[in-house]
């Protein structure tokens, strides 16, 4: 005979209601992303918190890569092995490349319910949709034409916000004379291209940027424009330090944070990095538009795509996407990321000074149609064009080619892209 206390325990178990748990694979949000820096970890934790509050389980894997080939290769390998994540972070034209393969869940029903067409800027919608169907959920709108400046050094050197190119050069000269690194930058081509795109937009204007780098259309006069841009890039090269070829973008951010460098030209994710370290804009750092790009937003929008072949239920998929696109998540998330929300109807309360400025810029530029995709982050053109531009721009900034060679190679890349586009268009017809 069993002991009395064992019989009591068995009786209690038999009397309890039977709870049938949903399969973990069906109710688990399995996410692949590249957010690994301090500020990025804070951001992914914000998403996780909102997802778990909706009753879903959370599983994520992070691989550094910022949407570059390293991350894309990992995602591709998982999909080809028949083990796709439920959702993956993605940026730019990579969305369309996955949609062409018919791998993605169509999100039209959720988009209609939450009125994405009304609240997402058109420039971002262009990337989130494929053949008029929503295939990606945009979670933020980072702008890339920013300068992030150490406030203490700015004040010590008696400097103010630079509005023009000559203002910027005077600022950099002051830092160089004080033996501070004028511009902190890392070794990767996408970072070099971020600097280039701000220089190009500032030198030649928004319409030039759109026509050449987004529409991939050239005029005879563009050769002179390219010469001016690369001359400016050569000038900026003289303000870089020898360590730039050995550091990451966030290590460059740390140099600005510590005051070893005056400024960094980078996206608004730097705002998230500084905030993660408790820094306050206007006291510890300043955010200025790159000279002569006022009124323009060169953007990178982090988005999520969902894969058809993952075993998560449609209900879990829908709840995940609806949560990502909710006003509450986009507010909390982008206070952490430093970006503007992808939705234009998110209240500005709680955002710091730089975050509020980013929101104001996005809304104003959306009305003017000057929200334009970042070349560096793959929001301006497909990956083949982006990677070809990377090579030219990085080779030039690292002094492996001169100005004339850079102009010739850039024109060749754009002409080749024009020809490829025309050929593809003719084959479709």
N, C-alpha and C positions, 0 to 999 in steps of 0.2 A: 504494500500500500504506500502511496506517495505521502510525503509529509504534508501536514495541514497547510503550511504557508505556500507550498507549491500548488496545492489544489485551489487555494484562494486566488493565486496569480493567474492560473489557467482560466478560472471563472471570469476574472476581470477582462482578460484578453478576448474571451469568447463573447462577452457582453458588449465589447467596444465596437463601434461601427467600423466596417472595413473601408479603408481609404485606398483607392486605386490611383497611384501617382501617374501623371502623364510621363511618357518616355522622355528622359533627359534630352535626347537628340531632337525631339519634337518641340520642346519648350525652351531649348537653350539657344540663346543668341550667340552664334559662333562668328567672331569678328576678326578680320585680319587688318592690321593698320601699321603705320610707320611712326607713330607718336612715341618717341623715346626720350626726348630731352626733359628737363625739369618742368618747364611750362606745359609741354605736351602731355606729360604724365598726369598733371593736374587736370588737363582738359579731358583726357580719356576717362579719368575717374568720375568726372561730372556726368558723362554719358552713361557710364555703368550705373551710377547712383539712380538716375532717372529710369533706366531700363529695369533695374531690380525693384524699384518702387511700383512698377506696373505688373509685378508678379512673374517676371521672366528670369530664367537663369542666365548668367553671363559667363562667357568664355572668350578670351582674346589672346591673340599672338601678335607680337610686335617685331618688326624688322626694319631697322633704319634704312632710309632710302628716299624719303620725300617724293615718292611717286616716280623715281627714276628707274632705269633698267634693272637695278638690283632687286627692288621690290617687285617690279612687274614680272621678273623671271620666277620668283618664288610663287607668286599667285598663279602664273601660267602652269607651273609644274604641278601644283595642287589640283588645278582643274583638269589637266590632262591625265592625272593619276586617278581621276574619278572621286576625288575627295575635296570638293570645293568648300570654302567657308560659306556660311549662310550669307554673309555680307562682307564686302571689302571696301576700304577707303580707296578712293580713286580721284584723279584730277584730270581736267581738260579733255582732249580728244581721245584719251584712252577709253573713255566711256563709249564713244561711238565704235571704237574698234572691237570692244566686247559685244556691243549690240549687234554688229554685223555678223557675228558668229552665232547669233540666236541663243545666247547663254543666259540672258537676263530676264528677270521677272518684270512684267509691265506694271507700272504703278499708276495708271490712269485713274482708277477708281478712287484711290486715296487722294490723288492730286485734285480731282474734282471736288471731293468732300471737303478738303481743306483750302480750296481755291488757290492753288499754287500759281495759276496763270495770272492772278491779280496781285499777288504779294511777292513774287520772285522777279528780280530785275531781268529784263529781256536778254542782256548779255550772258547771264548765267543760264537762263532757260535754253538758249541755243546749244549749250553743252549738255544739259540735263535731258534733252529730248533727242530721240532718233526717229526719223520719219514720222514726226508729229506725235509720237508716244513718249510719255515720261518713262525713263528707264533708270534715273538716278535721283537721289534725294540730296539736295545741297544743304549743308549745315552751317556754312559761314561765307563771308565775302572778305577775304584778306585783300588789302591793297599793297602793292609792291613798290610804289614810287614814294617811299618815305626815307628820311634820314633820322637815325636814332643817335642822340647826342648826349654826352656826359655833361650834366648841368653844372657841376662844380668846375670843370675845366672850361666850359663855355663862359662862366662868370669870371673865373680867374684871368682869362685871356681878354676880357672886355669885349666879347663877341655877342652878336645878336643874330636872329633868324636871317639866313641868306635867301633873298628873293630871286636873285639873278645868278647867272654863271660867274660873273666877275666877283659877286659877293662871296660865292662859294670858294673861289680861288684865294681870296684874301683870308678867309677862315682857315683854309688848309695851310696856307703859308705861315699863319700865326702859330698853328700847332707844330709845324715842322721846326720853326725857330725855337719853340719851347721844348723841343726834343720829345714830343708826344707823337705817337703814331697818328697821322692825320686821318687815314681811312683804314679800318680793320676789315679784312675780307678773308675768306677761306680759300681752299684749293680747288674746289669743284667747279666744273664748267657752268652749272646752273647758277651759281653765285655770281660768276663773271657776267653772265647774260642778264641777271637782274640789274646789275649796274649799267650795262649797255642799254637796256630798254628804257631806263629813266633818262639816260643821256640822249637817246634818240628822240623820245617824246619831248624833252625839254628843248632840244636844239631845233627840231623841225616841225613840231606841233602835232596836234591830235589827228588831223585829217591825213597827214603824211603817214603817221604810224599806222592808222587803220588801213590805208590803201596798200602800203608796201608790205607790212608784216602780218596783216590779217587777210586782206583780199589778194595778196601776192600779185600785185600789178605794178609794173615799172613804167617810168617816163624817162626820156633822155636826160632830163635835168637831175635825176636822182643820183647820178654819179657824183656830182658836186656835193649833194647832201650827205652821201656816205663818206666823202672825204672829210667833211666838217665833223661828222660824228666820230670817226676814227681818230681824228686829230685830238678831239676832246678826250677820248679814251686814252690816247698816248700821254696827254697831259696828266690825267689822273694816275696813270701808272707810276709817275714820279713821286706820288704821295703814299705808295704802298710800302710795306716793310718786307724784309727778306723772309720773315716767318710765315708770310701769307700762303706759301706753297705747301705748308705742313699742318695746317689747322682746319677744323671743321667750322661751319657757320656759327654754331653756338659757342665755340671757343672764341671766335671773333667777338661775339656778343659779350662774353665775359670780360674781354679787354676793354670794351666801352664801359661796362658796369663798374670795373675797378678803377677807371680813370687812366689806364695805360694807353688807351686810344681815345681820340676825340669823338669819332662818329663811325657809324656803319650804315651803308645803304642796303636796306633789307625790307622784307615784308612785315606786316603788322603782327606777325607771330612773335617778333621781338618784344612787343608790348606785353604779351603773355609771359615771356621769359622774365622780364623785369618784375612784373607783378608777382610771379611765383617766388621771387626773392624779397618781396616786401617793399620794392621801390615805388616811389610816387612820382608821376609826371609833374613837371614844373618845379620839383624839389630835387629829385635825384637824376632825372633825365628829361630830355625834351624830344618831341616828335615834330619834325618839320617836313613839309612837302619838298621833294627834290626840286631845285630851282627851275622855274618856268613850266612846271607841270601842274600848277594850281588849276583846279577845275576838271582835272583828268583823274580817273581812277583806273589804273592798270591792276587787274584783279586776278586772284587765284582763289577758286572756290573748292574747298574740300567737300567731297560728295561720297555717298555710299551707293553701291550697286548690290543687288541681291541675285544669287544664282539659282536657276530653276532646279538644278539637280541636288540641292541640299534637302535632307529629310524634314526640316522644320515645317510645321503646319502653316497653311495660308493665314490662319489666325495669328500665329506668332510673327510671321513676316509682316503682316499688316499692322500689328500693334507696335512692332519695332519701328517701322517707317513713320507711323503716325506720331510716335513719341519723339523721334528725331526732328520732325517738322513742327512740333508744338511750339507755341510762343514761349512757354516756360523753359523748355530745354534750350532753345536757341538763345534765350536771354542769359541763363546761367552759364551755358557753355562758352559763349563769346565774351562774357566778363572774364572768363579764364583764358581764352585763346588770345584775347587782344584784338580780335577781328570785329567787323560789323556782322550782325546776323545775316543769313541769306534772305530772310523775310524782312520787308521794309516796314512792317507794322509792329515790330517789337519795341516796347517802351525803352527809353534811354536811361531810366533810373537804375543806379547801381554801377553803370559803366564809368570808368575813369575818364580823365580829360581827353586822352588820346583815343579811347574807345568812342566817346561821344563825337569827336571830330570825324572819326572814320564813318560813323553812321550818317552824320550830316553830309559828308562828301559823297557817300554812296547814293543817298536819296537825291541829291542835287544833280549828280552826274547821270543818274538814271533818267531824269527828266530831260537832260540835254543830250542824251545818247552818247555820252563820252565815257561810259563804262566799257573798257576794252580789255581783252584777254592778255595776260602776261605771256610773253614769248618764253621766258625761262621756265615757267611752270606748266607749259603745254596747253595753255588756254587760248593761244592765238592760232596755232596750227597743229596739224597731225604730227605724230612722234617722229616720222622720217625727216620732216622739215626741221622740227625742233632740234633733233640731234645733229643735223648738218650745220645749223646755225651755231649750236654749242661749239662745234669744233673750230669754226672760223673765229668766233669771238674770243674763245679761251686762248687759242694760239696767238691772237693779236695782243691780248692783255698781258700774256706771259712773255711777250717780245720774241716769239718764235717766227713771226712774220711781220713785215712792216705795213705801213698804212696802205700803200698802193696794192700790195698783195691781198690785204684784207678786203679792200673795195672790190677787186676782181673776183675773189672767191665768193663774197657775199652776193654779188650780182649773178654769179653762176648758180648759186643755190636757189635763188628766187626764180630765175629763168627756168631752171629745171623743174621746180615745183609748179610753175605756170604751165609748162608743157605737159607734165603729168596730169594736172587737173583737167586740161583741155582734152587730153586723150581719153581719160576716164569718162568725161562728160559725153564725148562722141560715142564711146562704146555702149553707154547706157541708152542713148537715143537709137 
